[in-house]
Amino acid sequence: MTKKAKNYFMIMMALIGIGAFYLIFHCPIKYLTGISCPGCGMTRAFISLAKLDFEKAFYYHPLWCVPIIFVFVYILFKNKHKKIYNAFICLSIVLFIIVYLHRLFSNNEVVNIQLERGLLYRIYLFVLK
C-alpha cells in the first residue's frame, strides 16, 4: 500500500469513527463538555431547508447559508482572488462567533450550557468521590 493510499485509508477511518460517534452521541463537543458548539443546529437547519421550511432553518441556525456560500467562494476565489477568499473566511468566523455568543447567552433552546451533562464534568465528579 502506497503512502497516499494509507493517508486516504486513515482519513476514511477517521471519518467513519466521527460518523459513528455522531450517530451514538450526536455532537462530540456537547457530549464531552455539555456546551453546544458554534455549529449547533446546522444539521437540523439543513434538514429543514431540504423540506423548504426556511423559518425553521433560520431558527435552528441563522447562518445556515454560510456553508453553501462558502462552496461557491471556494470554487470561484480560492486560487484567483486570495484577498476576497480570506476576507470571506474571516467575516464568516466573526459572524459565527457573534451569533454563537448571542445564542449561548440568550436562553436559546438550540444552543445551551449544561455542564452537568458533559462527560468531562461527570469524570470530574467521579474522581472527587
N, CA, C and O atoms as CSV, one atom per row, in Angstrom:
chain,resi,resn,atom,element,x,y,z
A,1,MET,N,N,0.851,-1.179,0.000
A,1,MET,CA,C,0.000,0.000,0.000
A,1,MET,C,C,0.894,1.238,0.000
A,1,MET,O,O,1.818,1.350,0.806
A,2,THR,N,N,0.611,2.151,-0.903
A,2,THR,CA,C,1.418,3.366,-1.000
A,2,THR,C,C,1.097,4.320,0.150
A,2,THR,O,O,0.094,4.169,0.848
A,3,LYS,N,N,1.971,5.297,0.323
A,3,LYS,CA,C,1.766,6.275,1.390
A,3,LYS,C,C,0.475,7.063,1.171
A,3,LYS,O,O,-0.251,7.360,2.120
A,4,LYS,N,N,0.198,7.398,-0.093
A,4,LYS,CA,C,-1.022,8.135,-0.418
A,4,LYS,C,C,-2.258,7.304,-0.087
A,4,LYS,O,O,-3.228,7.825,0.463
A,5,ALA,N,N,-2.226,6.015,-0.418
A,5,ALA,CA,C,-3.348,5.125,-0.114
A,5,ALA,C,C,-3.534,4.984,1.393
A,5,ALA,O,O,-4.664,4.932,1.879
A,6,LYS,N,N,-2.424,4.923,2.138
A,6,LYS,CA,C,-2.509,4.840,3.602
A,6,LYS,C,C,-3.142,6.097,4.181
A,6,LYS,O,O,-3.951,6.030,5.106
A,7,ASN,N,N,-2.761,7.251,3.622
A,7,ASN,CA,C,-3.353,8.514,4.090
A,7,ASN,C,C,-4.852,8.545,3.837
A,7,ASN,O,O,-5.623,8.930,4.715
A,8,TYR,N,N,-5.268,8.139,2.640
A,8,TYR,CA,C,-6.703,8.087,2.328
A,8,TYR,C,C,-7.421,7.110,3.245
A,8,TYR,O,O,-8.532,7.381,3.698
A,9,PHE,N,N,-6.794,5.984,3.518
A,9,PHE,CA,C,-7.388,4.985,4.411
A,9,PHE,C,C,-7.557,5.564,5.813
A,9,PHE,O,O,-8.603,5.381,6.435
A,10,MET,N,N,-6.540,6.260,6.314
A,10,MET,CA,C,-6.617,6.855,7.651
A,10,MET,C,C,-7.702,7.936,7.714
A,10,MET,O,O,-8.423,8.045,8.705
A,11,ILE,N,N,-7.808,8.729,6.647
A,11,ILE,CA,C,-8.850,9.760,6.596
A,11,ILE,C,C,-10.230,9.113,6.608
A,11,ILE,O,O,-11.126,9.564,7.322
A,12,MET,N,N,-10.397,8.065,5.824
A,12,MET,CA,C,-11.692,7.365,5.772
A,12,MET,C,C,-12.031,6.747,7.134
A,12,MET,O,O,-13.178,6.813,7.575
A,13,MET,N,N,-11.050,6.154,7.791
A,13,MET,CA,C,-11.301,5.554,9.104
A,13,MET,C,C,-11.676,6.630,10.129
A,13,MET,O,O,-12.559,6.423,10.961
A,14,ALA,N,N,-11.001,7.772,10.060
A,14,ALA,CA,C,-11.326,8.874,10.971
A,14,ALA,C,C,-12.747,9.370,10.721
A,14,ALA,O,O,-13.494,9.616,11.668
A,15,LEU,N,N,-13.124,9.517,9.452
A,15,LEU,CA,C,-14.479,9.967,9.127
A,15,LEU,C,C,-15.521,8.950,9.576
A,15,LEU,O,O,-16.581,9.330,10.074
A,16,ILE,N,N,-15.235,7.682,9.406
A,16,ILE,CA,C,-16.157,6.632,9.872
A,16,ILE,C,C,-16.281,6.680,11.389
A,16,ILE,O,O,-17.377,6.543,11.933
A,17,GLY,N,N,-15.151,6.876,12.071
A,17,GLY,CA,C,-15.174,6.981,13.533
A,17,GLY,C,C,-15.964,8.175,14.014
A,17,GLY,O,O,-16.754,8.070,14.953
A,18,ILE,N,N,-15.754,9.311,13.374
A,18,ILE,CA,C,-16.504,10.522,13.736
A,18,ILE,C,C,-17.986,10.324,13.457
A,18,ILE,O,O,-18.835,10.708,14.262
A,19,GLY,N,N,-18.293,9.722,12.310
A,19,GLY,CA,C,-19.688,9.452,11.962
A,19,GLY,C,C,-20.351,8.526,12.959
A,19,GLY,O,O,-21.490,8.760,13.363
A,20,ALA,N,N,-19.646,7.467,13.364
A,20,ALA,CA,C,-20.195,6.530,14.351
A,20,ALA,C,C,-20.410,7.229,15.688
A,20,ALA,O,O,-21.435,7.035,16.341
A,21,PHE,N,N,-19.432,8.048,16.093
A,21,PHE,CA,C,-19.558,8.798,17.342
A,21,PHE,C,C,-20.783,9.697,17.287
A,21,PHE,O,O,-21.550,9.774,18.247
A,22,TYR,N,N,-20.964,10.379,16.156
A,22,TYR,CA,C,-22.104,11.283,15.996
A,22,TYR,C,C,-23.421,10.526,16.064
A,22,TYR,O,O,-24.372,10.992,16.691
A,23,LEU,N,N,-23.485,9.367,15.427
A,23,LEU,CA,C,-24.722,8.581,15.448
A,23,LEU,C,C,-25.068,8.116,16.858
A,23,LEU,O,O,-26.242,8.013,17.213
A,24,ILE,N,N,-24.055,7.840,17.649
A,24,ILE,CA,C,-24.299,7.353,19.012
A,24,ILE,C,C,-24.548,8.510,19.982
A,24,ILE,O,O,-25.515,8.485,20.743
A,25,PHE,N,N,-23.684,9.512,19.956
A,25,PHE,CA,C,-23.727,10.573,20.961
A,25,PHE,C,C,-24.143,11.931,20.409
A,25,PHE,O,O,-24.280,12.882,21.178
A,26,HIS,N,N,-24.345,12.046,19.124
A,26,HIS,CA,C,-24.640,13.308,18.430
A,26,HIS,C,C,-23.407,14.193,18.439
A,26,HIS,O,O,-22.354,13.756,17.974
A,27,CYS,N,N,-23.484,15.383,18.932
A,27,CYS,CA,C,-22.362,16.319,18.867
A,27,CYS,C,C,-21.267,15.927,19.856
A,27,CYS,O,O,-21.518,15.898,21.061
A,28,PRO,N,N,-20.059,15.625,19.378
A,28,PRO,CA,C,-18.988,15.224,20.292
A,28,PRO,C,C,-18.583,16.340,21.254
A,28,PRO,O,O,-18.206,16.056,22.391
A,29,ILE,N,N,-18.653,17.591,20.828
A,29,ILE,CA,C,-18.280,18.700,21.711
A,29,ILE,C,C,-19.267,18.805,22.865
A,29,ILE,O,O,-18.869,18.931,24.023
A,30,LYS,N,N,-20.565,18.751,22.541
A,30,LYS,CA,C,-21.581,18.835,23.592
A,30,LYS,C,C,-21.522,17.601,24.501
A,30,LYS,O,O,-21.722,17.708,25.711
A,31,TYR,N,N,-21.248,16.443,23.919
A,31,TYR,CA,C,-21.151,15.218,24.722
A,31,TYR,C,C,-20.007,15.323,25.724
A,31,TYR,O,O,-20.160,14.926,26.880
A,32,LEU,N,N,-18.873,15.849,25.299
A,32,LEU,CA,C,-17.713,15.933,26.180
A,32,LEU,C,C,-17.825,17.063,27.196
A,32,LEU,O,O,-17.492,16.878,28.367
A,33,THR,N,N,-18.292,18.236,26.756
A,33,THR,CA,C,-18.258,19.410,27.625
A,33,THR,C,C,-19.601,19.806,28.218
A,33,THR,O,O,-19.643,20.441,29.272
A,34,GLY,N,N,-20.707,19.443,27.560
A,34,GLY,CA,C,-22.022,19.900,27.994
A,34,GLY,C,C,-22.366,21.268,27.426
A,34,GLY,O,O,-23.400,21.842,27.767
A,35,ILE,N,N,-21.501,21.794,26.557
A,35,ILE,CA,C,-21.706,23.104,25.951
A,35,ILE,C,C,-21.911,22.919,24.448
A,35,ILE,O,O,-21.124,22.240,23.788
A,36,SER,N,N,-22.953,23.517,23.920
A,36,SER,CA,C,-23.209,23.441,22.480
A,36,SER,C,C,-22.074,24.104,21.713
A,36,SER,O,O,-21.448,25.044,22.202
A,37,CYS,N,N,-21.816,23.611,20.521
A,37,CYS,CA,C,-20.748,24.180,19.695
A,37,CYS,C,C,-21.317,25.277,18.788
A,37,CYS,O,O,-22.536,25.392,18.662
A,38,PRO,N,N,-20.461,26.082,18.156
A,38,PRO,CA,C,-20.946,27.151,17.280
A,38,PRO,C,C,-21.775,26.657,16.098
A,38,PRO,O,O,-22.580,27.415,15.557
A,39,GLY,N,N,-21.599,25.427,15.694
A,39,GLY,CA,C,-22.373,24.883,14.579
A,39,GLY,C,C,-23.629,24.169,15.007
A,39,GLY,O,O,-24.323,23.574,14.183
A,40,CYS,N,N,-23.930,24.224,16.301
A,40,CYS,CA,C,-25.086,23.511,16.819
A,40,CYS,C,C,-26.362,23.974,16.116
A,40,CYS,O,O,-26.644,25.169,16.034
A,41,GLY,N,N,-27.117,23.015,15.616
A,41,GLY,CA,C,-28.354,23.303,14.919
A,41,GLY,C,C,-28.197,23.301,13.414
A,41,GLY,O,O,-29.190,23.348,12.688
A,42,MET,N,N,-26.956,23.247,12.929
A,42,MET,CA,C,-26.723,23.325,11.485
A,42,MET,C,C,-27.326,22.123,10.752
A,42,MET,O,O,-27.922,22.292,9.688
A,43,THR,N,N,-27.182,20.928,11.296
A,43,THR,CA,C,-27.757,19.749,10.648
A,43,THR,C,C,-29.273,19.863,10.587
A,43,THR,O,O,-29.878,19.593,9.550
A,44,ARG,N,N,-29.884,20.260,11.694
A,44,ARG,CA,C,-31.340,20.427,11.714
A,44,ARG,C,C,-31.776,21.543,10.773
A,44,ARG,O,O,-32.853,21.475,10.179
A,45,ALA,N,N,-30.939,22.573,10.637
A,45,ALA,CA,C,-31.257,23.653,9.695
A,45,ALA,C,C,-31.262,23.127,8.263
A,45,ALA,O,O,-32.144,23.477,7.479
A,46,PHE,N,N,-30.284,22.288,7.913
A,46,PHE,CA,C,-30.235,21.736,6.557
A,46,PHE,C,C,-31.376,20.756,6.304
A,46,PHE,O,O,-31.885,20.669,5.186
A,47,ILE,N,N,-31.774,20.025,7.329
A,47,ILE,CA,C,-32.926,19.127,7.178
A,47,ILE,C,C,-34.184,19.956,6.925
A,47,ILE,O,O,-34.996,19.613,6.065
A,48,SER,N,N,-34.342,21.048,7.677
A,48,SER,CA,C,-35.485,21.949,7.463
A,48,SER,C,C,-35.417,22.585,6.081
A,48,SER,O,O,-36.441,22.746,5.417
A,49,LEU,N,N,-34.235,22.938,5.656
A,49,LEU,CA,C,-34.057,23.526,4.325
A,49,LEU,C,C,-34.456,22.534,3.239
A,49,LEU,O,O,-35.066,22.916,2.241
A,50,ALA,N,N,-34.114,21.264,3.430
A,50,ALA,CA,C,-34.495,20.232,2.460
A,50,ALA,C,C,-36.016,20.106,2.363
A,50,ALA,O,O,-36.550,19.725,1.322
A,51,LYS,N,N,-36.702,20.426,3.449
A,51,LYS,CA,C,-38.167,20.388,3.473
A,51,LYS,C,C,-38.759,21.744,3.059
A,51,LYS,O,O,-39.971,21.948,3.119
A,52,LEU,N,N,-37.879,22.666,2.638
A,52,LEU,CA,C,-38.255,24.022,2.241
A,52,LEU,C,C,-38.911,24.815,3.379
A,52,LEU,O,O,-39.736,25.694,3.132
A,53,ASP,N,N,-38.547,24.507,4.597
A,53,ASP,CA,C,-39.037,25.226,5.767
A,53,ASP,C,C,-37.946,26.216,6.200
A,53,ASP,O,O,-37.156,25.934,7.102
A,54,PHE,N,N,-37.921,27.372,5.543
A,54,PHE,CA,C,-36.874,28.357,5.779
A,54,PHE,C,C,-36.950,28.955,7.182
A,54,PHE,O,O,-35.922,29.284,7.774
A,55,GLU,N,N,-38.154,29.096,7.709
A,55,GLU,CA,C,-38.312,29.647,9.053
A,55,GLU,C,C,-37.621,28.757,10.086
A,55,GLU,O,O,-36.888,29.247,10.945
A,56,LYS,N,N,-37.859,27.453,9.995
A,56,LYS,CA,C,-37.205,26.511,10.920
A,56,LYS,C,C,-35.694,26.486,10.684
A,56,LYS,O,O,-34.918,26.382,11.634
A,57,ALA,N,N,-35.279,26.581,9.422
A,57,ALA,CA,C,-33.845,26.576,9.120
A,57,ALA,C,C,-33.157,27.745,9.827
A,57,ALA,O,O,-32.100,27.567,10.433
A,58,PHE,N,N,-33.753,28.943,9.751
A,58,PHE,CA,C,-33.188,30.093,10.440
A,58,PHE,C,C,-33.275,29.928,11.960
A,58,PHE,O,O,-32.396,30.395,12.684
A,59,TYR,N,N,-34.309,29.281,12.436
A,59,TYR,CA,C,-34.443,29.050,13.884
A,59,TYR,C,C,-33.314,28.148,14.390
A,59,TYR,O,O,-32.688,28.439,15.409
A,60,TYR,N,N,-33.063,27.069,13.681
A,60,TYR,CA,C,-32.035,26.136,14.129
A,60,TYR,C,C,-30.632,26.709,14.017
A,60,TYR,O,O,-29.802,26.493,14.900
A,61,HIS,N,N,-30.358,27.439,12.938
A,61,HIS,CA,C,-29.074,28.134,12.821
A,61,HIS,C,C,-29.210,29.264,11.812
A,61,HIS,O,O,-29.402,29.019,10.622
A,62,PRO,N,N,-29.110,30.513,12.291
A,62,PRO,CA,C,-29.321,31.649,11.391
A,62,PRO,C,C,-28.248,31.798,10.308
A,62,PRO,O,O,-28.435,32.560,9.360
A,63,LEU,N,N,-27.145,31.090,10.436
A,63,LEU,CA,C,-26.087,31.182,9.430
A,63,LEU,C,C,-26.025,29.932,8.551
A,63,LEU,O,O,-24.955,29.579,8.055
A,64,TRP,N,N,-27.152,29.267,8.355
A,64,TRP,CA,C,-27.166,28.038,7.566
A,64,TRP,C,C,-26.695,28.269,6.138
A,64,TRP,O,O,-26.194,27.344,5.500
A,65,CYS,N,N,-26.847,29.486,5.625
A,65,CYS,CA,C,-26.471,29.758,4.235
A,65,CYS,C,C,-24.963,29.958,4.056
A,65,CYS,O,O,-24.466,29.865,2.934
A,66,VAL,N,N,-24.233,30.229,5.127
A,66,VAL,CA,C,-22.789,30.489,5.014
A,66,VAL,C,C,-22.028,29.298,4.429
A,66,VAL,O,O,-21.210,29.506,3.533
A,67,PRO,N,N,-22.253,28.052,4.888
A,67,PRO,CA,C,-21.530,26.935,4.253
A,67,PRO,C,C,-21.846,26.774,2.767
A,67,PRO,O,O,-20.979,26.377,1.988
A,68,ILE,N,N,-23.064,27.075,2.375
A,68,ILE,CA,C,-23.434,26.984,0.960
A,68,ILE,C,C,-22.680,28.054,0.168
A,68,ILE,O,O,-22.129,27.778,-0.898
A,69,ILE,N,N,-22.663,29.269,0.698
A,69,ILE,CA,C,-21.932,30.358,0.041
A,69,ILE,C,C,-20.439,30.037,-0.001
A,69,ILE,O,O,-19.759,30.333,-0.983
A,70,PHE,N,N,-19.940,29.428,1.075
A,70,PHE,CA,C,-18.518,29.082,1.133
A,70,PHE,C,C,-18.096,28.196,-0.031
A,70,PHE,O,O,-17.016,28.387,-0.589
A,71,VAL,N,N,-18.919,27.242,-0.401
A,71,VAL,CA,C,-18.587,26.348,-1.518
A,71,VAL,C,C,-18.357,27.169,-2.787
A,71,VAL,O,O,-17.389,26.942,-3.513
A,72,PHE,N,N,-19.243,28.115,-3.048
A,72,PHE,CA,C,-19.096,28.943,-4.244
A,72,PHE,C,C,-17.882,29.865,-4.146
A,72,PHE,O,O,-17.153,30.039,-5.123
A,73,VAL,N,N,-17.664,30.457,-2.965
A,73,VAL,CA,C,-16.499,31.325,-2.779
A,73,VAL,C,C,-15.215,30.514,-2.954
A,73,VAL,O,O,-14.256,30.981,-3.568
A,74,TYR,N,N,-15.207,29.318,-2.419
A,74,TYR,CA,C,-14.031,28.452,-2.547
A,74,TYR,C,C,-13.748,28.141,-4.014
A,74,TYR,O,O,-12.608,28.248,-4.468
A,75,ILE,N,N,-14.768,27.764,-4.739
A,75,ILE,CA,C,-14.598,27.413,-6.153
A,75,ILE,C,C,-14.165,28.625,-6.973
A,75,ILE,O,O,-13.277,28.516,-7.818
A,76,LEU,N,N,-14.785,29.776,-6.730
A,76,LEU,CA,C,-14.541,30.946,-7.559
A,76,LEU,C,C,-13.296,31.744,-7.179
A,76,LEU,O,O,-12.626,32.290,-8.056
A,77,PHE,N,N,-12.975,31.822,-5.873
A,77,PHE,CA,C,-11.947,32.761,-5.440
A,77,PHE,C,C,-10.718,32.162,-4.777
A,77,PHE,O,O,-9.737,32.878,-4.577
A,78,LYS,N,N,-10.728,30.899,-4.433
A,78,LYS,CA,C,-9.622,30.311,-3.661
A,78,LYS,C,C,-8.268,30.572,-4.313
A,78,LYS,O,O,-7.352,31.053,-3.646
A,79,ASN,N,N,-8.126,30.274,-5.566
A,79,ASN,CA,C,-6.826,30.407,-6.228
A,79,ASN,C,C,-6.660,31.720,-6.970
A,79,ASN,O,O,-5.533,32.161,-7.194
A,80,LYS,N,N,-7.753,32.350,-7.353
A,80,LYS,CA,C,-7.671,33.554,-8.184
A,80,LYS,C,C,-7.594,34.833,-7.358
A,80,LYS,O,O,-6.779,35.711,-7.639
A,81,HIS,N,N,-8.433,34.934,-6.352
A,81,HIS,CA,C,-8.529,36.161,-5.557
A,81,HIS,C,C,-8.410,35.809,-4.079
A,81,HIS,O,O,-9.410,35.714,-3.368
A,82,LYS,N,N,-7.191,35.622,-3.636
A,82,LYS,CA,C,-6.943,35.203,-2.250
A,82,LYS,C,C,-7.493,36.201,-1.233
A,82,LYS,O,O,-7.978,35.796,-0.176
A,83,LYS,N,N,-7.425,37.498,-1.534
A,83,LYS,CA,C,-7.894,38.502,-0.584
A,83,LYS,C,C,-9.398,38.386,-0.353
A,83,LYS,O,O,-9.861,38.487,0.784
A,84,ILE,N,N,-10.155,38.177,-1.412
A,84,ILE,CA,C,-11.611,38.016,-1.279
A,84,ILE,C,C,-11.909,36.744,-0.498
A,84,ILE,O,O,-12.762,36.741,0.391
A,85,TYR,N,N,-11.212,35.671,-0.827
A,85,TYR,CA,C,-11.407,34.392,-0.140
A,85,TYR,C,C,-11.090,34.530,1.350
A,85,TYR,O,O,-11.882,34.113,2.195
A,86,ASN,N,N,-9.944,35.109,1.669
A,86,ASN,CA,C,-9.540,35.273,3.071
A,86,ASN,C,C,-10.488,36.210,3.816
A,86,ASN,O,O,-10.799,35.971,4.982
A,87,ALA,N,N,-10.949,37.267,3.161
A,87,ALA,CA,C,-11.899,38.184,3.795
A,87,ALA,C,C,-13.204,37.458,4.113
A,87,ALA,O,O,-13.787,37.662,5.178
A,88,PHE,N,N,-13.659,36.617,3.198
A,88,PHE,CA,C,-14.888,35.851,3.441
A,88,PHE,C,C,-14.715,34.903,4.623
A,88,PHE,O,O,-15.608,34.784,5.462
A,89,ILE,N,N,-13.574,34.233,4.689
A,89,ILE,CA,C,-13.304,33.308,5.803
A,89,ILE,C,C,-13.302,34.073,7.124
A,89,ILE,O,O,-13.942,33.650,8.086
A,90,CYS,N,N,-12.593,35.184,7.175
A,90,CYS,CA,C,-12.538,35.987,8.412
A,90,CYS,C,C,-13.916,36.504,8.808
A,90,CYS,O,O,-14.288,36.443,9.980
A,91,LEU,N,N,-14.669,37.009,7.846
A,91,LEU,CA,C,-16.021,37.503,8.114
A,91,LEU,C,C,-16.915,36.365,8.628
A,91,LEU,O,O,-17.696,36.559,9.560
A,92,SER,N,N,-16.798,35.203,8.029
A,92,SER,CA,C,-17.598,34.048,8.461
A,92,SER,C,C,-17.271,33.664,9.897
A,92,SER,O,O,-18.174,33.390,10.688
A,93,ILE,N,N,-15.996,33.644,10.237
A,93,ILE,CA,C,-15.586,33.294,11.597
A,93,ILE,C,C,-16.139,34.298,12.597
A,93,ILE,O,O,-16.669,33.912,13.639
A,94,VAL,N,N,-16.018,35.584,12.285
A,94,VAL,CA,C,-16.538,36.631,13.172
A,94,VAL,C,C,-18.052,36.492,13.329
A,94,VAL,O,O,-18.572,36.585,14.441
A,95,LEU,N,N,-18.758,36.270,12.224
A,95,LEU,CA,C,-20.214,36.106,12.293
A,95,LEU,C,C,-20.594,34.900,13.148
A,95,LEU,O,O,-21.500,34.987,13.977
A,96,PHE,N,N,-19.906,33.779,12.951
A,96,PHE,CA,C,-20.210,32.586,13.740
A,96,PHE,C,C,-19.973,32.833,15.224
A,96,PHE,O,O,-20.765,32.389,16.055
A,97,ILE,N,N,-18.905,33.530,15.569
A,97,ILE,CA,C,-18.618,33.821,16.986
A,97,ILE,C,C,-19.696,34.725,17.570
A,97,ILE,O,O,-20.186,34.468,18.669
A,98,ILE,N,N,-20.071,35.779,16.852
A,98,ILE,CA,C,-21.096,36.710,17.343
A,98,ILE,C,C,-22.432,35.987,17.531
A,98,ILE,O,O,-23.070,36.109,18.576
A,99,VAL,N,N,-22.844,35.238,16.512
A,99,VAL,CA,C,-24.127,34.522,16.588
A,99,VAL,C,C,-24.075,33.470,17.684
A,99,VAL,O,O,-25.051,33.290,18.413
A,100,TYR,N,N,-22.955,32.776,17.811
A,100,TYR,CA,C,-22.806,31.744,18.843
A,100,TYR,C,C,-22.941,32.345,20.239
A,100,TYR,O,O,-23.694,31.831,21.067
A,101,LEU,N,N,-22.225,33.415,20.499
A,101,LEU,CA,C,-22.296,34.041,21.821
A,101,LEU,C,C,-23.695,34.572,22.107
A,101,LEU,O,O,-24.192,34.439,23.226
A,102,HIS,N,N,-24.328,35.170,21.111
A,102,HIS,CA,C,-25.697,35.662,21.304
A,102,HIS,C,C,-26.644,34.513,21.637
A,102,HIS,O,O,-27.451,34.617,22.561
A,103,ARG,N,N,-26.544,33.424,20.887
A,103,ARG,CA,C,-27.429,32.274,21.112
A,103,ARG,C,C,-27.122,31.605,22.449
A,103,ARG,O,O,-28.029,31.130,23.133
A,104,LEU,N,N,-25.857,31.568,22.815
A,104,LEU,CA,C,-25.448,30.898,24.048
A,104,LEU,C,C,-25.972,31.617,25.292
A,104,LEU,O,O,-26.361,30.979,26.270
A,105,PHE,N,N,-25.978,32.947,25.244
A,105,PHE,CA,C,-26.354,33.716,26.433
A,105,PHE,C,C,-27.745,34.326,26.351
A,105,PHE,O,O,-28.061,35.220,27.135
A,106,SER,N,N,-28.588,33.872,25.426
A,106,SER,CA,C,-29.932,34.429,25.311
A,106,SER,C,C,-31.023,33.380,25.545
A,106,SER,O,O,-32.123,33.499,25.006
A,107,ASN,N,N,-30.727,32.378,26.331
A,107,ASN,CA,C,-31.689,31.303,26.628
A,107,ASN,C,C,-32.264,30.682,25.365
A,107,ASN,O,O,-33.465,30.428,25.278
A,108,ASN,N,N,-31.419,30.445,24.409
A,108,ASN,CA,C,-31.813,29.799,23.170
A,108,ASN,C,C,-32.025,28.313,23.436
A,108,ASN,O,O,-31.247,27.697,24.164
A,109,GLU,N,N,-33.062,27.737,22.855
A,109,GLU,CA,C,-33.349,26.317,23.081
A,109,GLU,C,C,-32.382,25.403,22.338
A,109,GLU,O,O,-32.171,24.262,22.748
A,110,VAL,N,N,-31.799,25.889,21.263
A,110,VAL,CA,C,-30.911,25.060,20.456
A,110,VAL,C,C,-29.502,25.049,21.040
A,110,VAL,O,O,-28.887,23.988,21.154
A,111,VAL,N,N,-28.992,26.205,21.405
A,111,VAL,CA,C,-27.636,26.338,21.937
A,111,VAL,C,C,-27.741,26.614,23.433
A,111,VAL,O,O,-28.422,27.547,23.859
A,112,ASN,N,N,-27.056,25.789,24.223
A,112,ASN,CA,C,-27.138,25.976,25.666
A,112,ASN,C,C,-25.921,25.398,26.374
A,112,ASN,O,O,-25.088,24.718,25.775
A,113,ILE,N,N,-25.847,25.690,27.655
A,113,ILE,CA,C,-24.768,25.174,28.501
A,113,ILE,C,C,-25.396,24.266,29.551
A,113,ILE,O,O,-26.239,24.698,30.336
A,114,GLN,N,N,-24.979,23.016,29.555
A,114,GLN,CA,C,-25.430,22.041,30.548
A,114,GLN,C,C,-24.210,21.239,30.999
A,114,GLN,O,O,-24.047,20.071,30.644
A,115,LEU,N,N,-23.368,21.889,31.779
A,115,LEU,CA,C,-22.106,21.269,32.184
A,115,LEU,C,C,-22.297,19.918,32.863
A,115,LEU,O,O,-21.490,19.006,32.685
A,116,GLU,N,N,-23.367,19.795,33.641
A,116,GLU,CA,C,-23.601,18.552,34.378
A,116,GLU,C,C,-23.861,17.366,33.453
A,116,GLU,O,O,-23.773,16.219,33.891
A,117,ARG,N,N,-24.178,17.619,32.190
A,117,ARG,CA,C,-24.422,16.536,31.237
A,117,ARG,C,C,-23.165,16.156,30.456
A,117,ARG,O,O,-23.163,15.157,29.735
A,118,GLY,N,N,-22.098,16.943,30.593
A,118,GLY,CA,C,-20.863,16.680,29.863
A,118,GLY,C,C,-20.059,15.556,30.489
A,118,GLY,O,O,-20.042,15.401,31.710
A,119,LEU,N,N,-19.400,14.780,29.659
A,119,LEU,CA,C,-18.584,13.661,30.126
A,119,LEU,C,C,-17.439,14.132,31.017
A,119,LEU,O,O,-17.139,13.491,32.024
A,120,LEU,N,N,-16.807,15.226,30.666
A,120,LEU,CA,C,-15.693,15.721,31.476
A,120,LEU,C,C,-16.139,16.086,32.889
A,120,LEU,O,O,-15.422,15.818,33.853
A,121,TYR,N,N,-17.297,16.686,33.017
A,121,TYR,CA,C,-17.830,17.032,34.333
A,121,TYR,C,C,-18.153,15.781,35.135
A,121,TYR,O,O,-17.890,15.718,36.335
A,122,ARG,N,N,-18.723,14.788,34.466
A,122,ARG,CA,C,-19.044,13.533,35.159
A,122,ARG,C,C,-17.783,12.805,35.593
A,122,ARG,O,O,-17.757,12.200,36.665
A,123,ILE,N,N,-16.747,12.854,34.784
A,123,ILE,CA,C,-15.464,12.256,35.178
A,123,ILE,C,C,-14.888,13.010,36.368
A,123,ILE,O,O,-14.379,12.399,37.307
A,124,TYR,N,N,-14.967,14.321,36.330
A,124,TYR,CA,C,-14.501,15.162,37.426
A,124,TYR,C,C,-15.207,14.787,38.733
A,124,TYR,O,O,-14.562,14.640,39.771
A,125,LEU,N,N,-16.530,14.635,38.676
A,125,LEU,CA,C,-17.276,14.253,39.879
A,125,LEU,C,C,-16.892,12.842,40.340
A,125,LEU,O,O,-16.792,12.592,41.542
A,126,PHE,N,N,-16.680,11.936,39.413
A,126,PHE,CA,C,-16.304,10.559,39.750
A,126,PHE,C,C,-14.956,10.537,40.442
A,126,PHE,O,O,-14.771,9.781,41.397
A,127,VAL,N,N,-14.009,11.345,39.989
A,127,VAL,CA,C,-12.674,11.377,40.575
A,127,VAL,C,C,-12.724,11.972,41.981
A,127,VAL,O,O,-11.976,11.546,42.861
A,128,LEU,N,N,-13.596,12.948,42.196
A,128,LEU,CA,C,-13.698,13.576,43.519
A,128,LEU,C,C,-14.305,12.659,44.570
A,128,LEU,O,O,-14.007,12.795,45.756
A,129,LYS,N,N,-15.153,11.725,44.146
A,129,LYS,CA,C,-15.839,10.869,45.117
A,129,LYS,C,C,-15.019,9.695,45.497
A,129,LYS,O,O,-15.452,8.875,46.306
